[in-house]
């Protein structure tokens, strides 16, 4: 990484009592690079295997290891060699030439700041809840891998997300352990005198002192904000206690601390990003603080400062249903921001309009997603389908613009392969693939080599993984059942549960109702026959948490538990409690098939299923989220059809019918293959590995973010920040004039003719005070071809200005035959050199051309 990108903040940590010869253990333990480096994990296990396996936390391990054991290790030549090798490997990783330096050297010192409410890096740092955090953690790791200068900003939660316990009635219990930060891989950020760096944020309950912790993730850094200090009242200290906990006042307080406090902390640390990436709307209040800093320092007007920050901001939305997007009541925002608006130089009314959302029954809210969309130069969904869903959901923000042309795009989620791959599978690839698979995660041709791996090698490795998973499963179940007071007979029976030779299907995700966790229970008699087939048994593992306020989700958990306790399903359908990253790794590595049956199109990505193919598993999924892009008929199975339903009951009926039919007639026979060679099963497994791995990984994903979003924002930011912010000032004035004149714009005359495949059009356009360079006139053909909606656009040329204060535009063009019967439209869109995105300005005038 270029040294010019940013300087690492100063830190201090609680001292670990180590001999000098073992001090490098401390360096290794504080950089979460070890989470995707198995050799370093093995090094920690050598210190105390039992303790390591109980928590996989190197800081805690080092703090609780007796000095006598360290003295033994210091005199162990083999251990010292392993330690030296691990430290050299970390040094090599941090100094090697990277993809960004090789392919985009010009941008190697451009810093991306990534704001997110949660980061899932490892179970030993419990500041995540689910998919959003896991994606953020994998993004952070891959930014390091490709050499992208990257700082994540989040909150350091004292209690994290809840630890889930399932009682003997199947009820979810929410336990909030208090984490000792001295035993976590974070270090407090301090100034040159060793004092904690802090910033102040004003809330209705009073000013809150915000301090920060640093977490190292390879080359990447996280700055994690914390309010749990003696300087604050108990109410203010609790802001950073629970992830997604508390009421709406707590949530808006957290998001103000994260957004406004995060920007102030980076300013205090003299960190100057080129791009700000807002990962979901929780962090959108950061926009106001960035505007405020420009107003205070550079004396810009609010509108001018907004143009400056928009140029360097990108936004990712993860939610495919309006109700799932963060929004606050208008009175609550008024209470928390009225005084702040005075500092911004705008009224609270103006601020509320930036995020105003009215739902279908007329209720009004302040939408964090709308705020983020309005003040970002690029925005994306997290799969192709989700991008389309998002374009339609937020189409009203770009008035008169067809939904599928508004500027929301998509970059499909991926996984950090080295985090989620089983060590045994990694070793298999090391033995059988020609070349280093870790350096070829983007190369589809390279991954075709998996077709040459002997079936027996895959089978043998998968049996190892399933046995390990079953041992883990039994151990966890015994802990749960002992806590719940079950008798000794039931505890002993657990040792007979789950057959490593049986087809094993996993279902693990957040228990939200649209994910339909209990869909497969629609016909228990049919399921009984599937599960208890004596020659072809099938077993299911369910795992997942429901938000403490989600009673419907908790009812689904209870239903899974109840079914799992029926005599015919006991020990064959399992509900595994406390779904976290450790449970997730065991599941995606140990199952044969990953079941995913959300109600299409309500799943944004469903990224968990991407972790299964690299571990020699297969997906069985509704065509929602990422799966429509991956499924090719050879690499897994589809549930239902690629269609949307108005009637959800009919959708459930069709999908469960498809689910049972494919399971009974395709998946089970292919897995057991009574002919004995199972060639068809392993052919599908190899196709799954080869087609999913090189496409749906975060190294590819973050490279796509760079080339499609970050690079554009870096270039635009560079231009916008030129002396005196002239471009931003000009764009602000231009927009004001544009919005004043746009209602006046119209065609006064249109002559249109098609003859011999040639279109001839001549039109006069009244522009008011606008100039012809401010707009583009288009001839637009929309049509359906091979079942797909498509369009063609031809741009009219400015010819002359007439004496009647109109401008003349014309086009003479040969057109394809398929357009001859299409009735076109004339469209006018606004444009400006500084945006390079015509639709960003949100204005379009449309005139249908009569036959």
Secondary structure as UniProt FT lines:
FT   TURN            3..4
FT   STRAND          11..12
FT   HELIX           20..22
FT   HELIX           24..30
FT   HELIX           32..36
FT   HELIX           38..47
FT   HELIX           49..55
FT   HELIX           58..63
FT   HELIX           67..74
FT   HELIX           77..95
FT   HELIX           99..103
FT   HELIX           105..107
FT   TURN            108..109
FT   STRAND          112..115
FT   TURN            123..124
FT   HELIX           131..146
FT   STRAND          150..155
FT   STRAND          163..166
FT   TURN            168..169
FT   STRAND          172..175
FT   HELIX           181..183
FT   STRAND          187..190
FT   TURN            192..193
FT   STRAND          198..203
FT   TURN            204..205
FT   STRAND          206..217
FT   TURN            218..219
FT   STRAND          220..226
FT   TURN            230..231
FT   HELIX           234..237
FT   HELIX           238..240
FT   TURN            243..244
FT   HELIX           248..256
FT   HELIX           257..261
FT   HELIX           262..268
FT   TURN            269..270
FT   STRAND          275..279
FT   HELIX           281..283
FT   TURN            284..285
FT   HELIX           286..298
FT   HELIX           302..311
FT   STRAND          313..316
FT   HELIX           322..324
FT   STRAND          327..329
FT   HELIX           330..344
FT   HELIX           348..354
FT   STRAND          356..358
FT   TURN            360..361
FT   STRAND          364..367
FT   HELIX           368..374
FT   STRAND          378..381
FT   HELIX           384..393
FT   HELIX           395..397
FT   TURN            399..400
FT   HELIX           403..405
FT   STRAND          408..410
FT   HELIX           417..420
FT   HELIX           423..432
FT   HELIX           437..439
FT   TURN            441..442
FT   HELIX           444..447
FT   HELIX           448..452
FT   HELIX           455..483
FT   TURN            484..485
FT   HELIX           488..493
FT   HELIX           494..496
FT   TURN            500..501
FT   STRAND          503..508
FT   HELIX           513..515
FT   TURN            517..518
FT   HELIX           519..521
FT   HELIX           524..531
FT   STRAND          538..543
FT   TURN            548..549
FT   HELIX           551..564
FT   TURN            567..572
FT   STRAND          573..576
FT   HELIX           581..590
FT   STRAND          593..596
FT   TURN            600..601
FT   HELIX           607..609
FT   HELIX           610..613
FT   TURN            614..616
FT   STRAND          618..622
FT   TURN            625..626
FT   HELIX           627..630
FT   STRAND          636..639
FT   HELIX           648..662
FT   HELIX           663..667
FT   HELIX           668..672
FT   TURN            674..675
FT   HELIX           679..692
FT   TURN            693..695
FT   HELIX           698..705
FT   HELIX           706..710
FT   HELIX           711..720
FT   HELIX           723..725
FT   HELIX           726..741
FT   HELIX           742..744
FT   STRAND          746..755
FT   TURN            756..757
FT   STRAND          758..766
FT   TURN            768..769
FT   HELIX           772..774
FT   STRAND          775..785
FT   TURN            786..787
FT   STRAND          788..795
FT   STRAND          797..801
FT   TURN            803..804
FT   STRAND          807..814
FT   HELIX           817..819
FT   TURN            820..821
FT   STRAND          825..830
FT   TURN            833..835
FT   HELIX           838..841
FT   STRAND          844..848
//
